Amino acid sequence: MFDKLTQRLAGAVDSLRGRGRLTEENIADTLRQVRMALIEADVAVPVVKSLIDSVKVRALGAEVQQSLTPGQIFIKILHDELVTIMGEPGGGLSLRAEPPVVVLLAGLQGAGKTTTAAKLARLLLQERKKRVLLASTDVYRPAAITQLERLAAQVGAGFVTVAEGELPLAIAQRALDDARRGAYDVVIVDTAGRLHVDGEMMAEVQAIDALLQPHERVFVVDSMAGQDAVNAAKAFNTALDLTGIILTKADGDARGGAALSVRYVTGKPILYVGVGEKVEALELFHPERVASRILGMGDVLSLVEQVQREVDHEKAAGLAKKLAKGKGFDFNDLREQMLQLERMGGISALMDKLPGQLSQAAAQSQGQFGGREVKRQIALINSMTPVERRRPELIDGSRKRRIANGSGLQVQDVNRLLKQFLQMQKVMKQFSKGGVRGLMRSLGGRFPGGFGG
């Protein structure tokens, strides 16, 4: 989400590295570059001013002047002030109320409210063991109701069916009644959005709010919306007295300004961040981790948590045991590794959380392990016979042509996959001999399959 901002800030901060001391002049020049980077990232002007003023006061203080590494201290100050701007860590939804707890979702059309409703339901069902009911009052966009019904079934939540011609307030009331009768812990109500803030929309959402008296009023905002997000956040906060914010589409090619602005202009905490389209792609908001990513330090903690959450540990242990016994790494194993990578959002979702040079090295692997390429390679493996997956050495010219035809690809794609597989096979063989040390020796400073060039 912060690629361009990270690059600009890295350039600004690099000008301070190696300096024996910081002067008002060189700090002013760096801060000028930081200010421009933030404005280009669509951070609201009042937020930029507050951040720059705070950094300047601390940078000219004794903390920096007496340091042997003033450039590093400056980075720490910038990190701390970014964290302050974004507020406290997101503790998630507060469910400390008599059930059913009502959660009202509001925001502009296209912000991702419907998908977010399902993501929240899944999170509450799986991690907090709550019974969840989903309802949509968006009668203006029938596809939204159908979409939420489908997603509710996917995550295992209840759903309030909508009769033809039923009005939003009637749906909201019935959702509350159904939640009480069905002994649900939480009812999540997805409201209608518009392309822009308008009086009619605000009046409707205020009427639903007055009827339901929700415990949580959450503003769902698209991270890519820029200044529009800030203006909408102000309007909705005035109308509803929000309790929290959810940022969506944080995995996109966004400037990132919304993440640094909405909390400041509303004073309300960012609870969660949506990091993909899948229903699992919702994370608690950690401002210190986001600040680290903005400054190119990576977010290894979130990466570790994601791996622990998404990786099938039984299958991983089975592969380790298989390799330890000297049994070869085959195409079935490679296919499983690729499916695991897909479940975690692909290499692009992971590399965003790696620090500086590791992230750059992983970026070079995009050609081999980007989302499209992984799907192509899985298609090739699926086109192989069970025997070919276990014994790749059997794959000759005629088999290559059959595999290519079966997957809709070319023979050269099969050749490229076989070459990468042989590299992986060597790596895994070395790993079985010498554990992690053997693996590192075999990599020679590179990633499997040619990662890092």
ZIKA-V415384 format. One record per backbone hydrogen bond with DSSP energy under -0.5 kcal/mol. CO is the residue of the C=O (numbers start at 0). NH is the residue of the N-H. Records with the same first field share a line. If there is no record, write none. Layout:
CO->NH ; NH
This chain:
1->5
2->6
3->7
4->8
5->9
6->10
7->11
8->12
9->13
10->14
11->14
12->15 ; 16
13->16
15->18
22->26
23->27
24->28
25->29
26->30
27->31
28->32
29->33
30->34
31->35
32->36
33->37
34->38
35->39
36->40
37->42
38->41
40->256
43->46 ; 47
44->48
45->49
46->50
47->51
48->52
49->53
50->54
51->55
52->56
53->57
54->58
55->59
57->60
60->63 ; 64
61->65
63->66
68->72
69->73
70->74
71->75
72->76
73->77
74->78
75->79
76->80
77->81
78->82
79->83
80->84
81->85
82->86
83->86
88->90
92->94
94->96
100->102 ; 186
101->103 ; 214 ; 215
102->104 ; 188
103->217
104->190
105->219
107->110
111->115
112->116
113->117
114->118
115->119
116->120
117->121
118->122
119->123
120->124
121->125
122->126 ; 127
123->127 ; 129
129->131
130->184 ; 185
131->157
132->187
133->159
134->189
136->138
137->140
140->143 ; 144
141->145
142->146
143->147
144->148
145->149
146->150
147->151
148->152
149->153
150->154
151->155 ; 156
157->133
158->160
162->165
166->170
167->171
168->172
169->173
170->174
171->175
172->176
173->177
174->178
175->179
176->180
177->181
178->183
179->182
184->100
185->132
186->102 ; 188
187->134 ; 189
188->104 ; 190
189->136
193->108
197->201
198->202
199->203
200->204
201->205
202->206
203->207
204->208
205->209
206->210
207->211
208->212
215->103 ; 217
216->242 ; 243
217->105 ; 219
218->220 ; 245
220->247
221->224
222->225 ; 257
224->227
225->228 ; 229
226->230
227->231
228->232
229->233
230->234
231->235
232->236
233->237
234->238
235->239
236->240
243->218
244->270 ; 271
245->220
246->273
247->222
248->251
251->253
255->258 ; 259
256->260
257->260 ; 261
260->264
261->265
262->266
268->244 ; 270
270->284
271->246
272->274 ; 282
273->249
277->280
279->281
280->274
282->272
284->89 ; 286
285->288 ; 289
286->290
287->291
288->292
289->293
290->294
291->296 ; 297
292->295
295->355
298->302
299->303
300->304
301->305
302->306
303->307
304->308
305->309
306->310
310->312
311->315
312->316
313->317
314->318
315->319
316->320
317->321
318->322
319->323
320->324
321->326
322->325
329->333
330->334
331->335
332->336
333->337
334->338
335->339
336->340
337->341
338->342
339->343
340->345
341->344
344->348
345->348 ; 349
346->350
347->351
349->352
350->353
352->298
354->357 ; 358
355->359
356->360
357->361
358->362
359->363
360->451
361->364
362->365
364->367 ; 368
365->369
368->346
369->373
370->374
371->375
372->376
373->377
374->378
375->379
376->380
377->381
378->382
380->383
384->388
385->389
386->390
388->330
390->393
391->394
393->395
395->399
396->400
397->401
398->402
399->403
400->404
401->405
402->406
403->407 ; 408
404->407
409->412 ; 413
410->414
411->415
412->416
413->417
414->418
415->419
416->420
417->421
418->422
419->423
420->424
421->425
422->426
423->427
424->428
425->429
426->430
427->431
428->432
429->433
430->434
433->436 ; 437
434->438
435->439
436->440
437->441
438->442
439->443 ; 444
442->445
446->449 ; 450
447->450
449->452
450->446
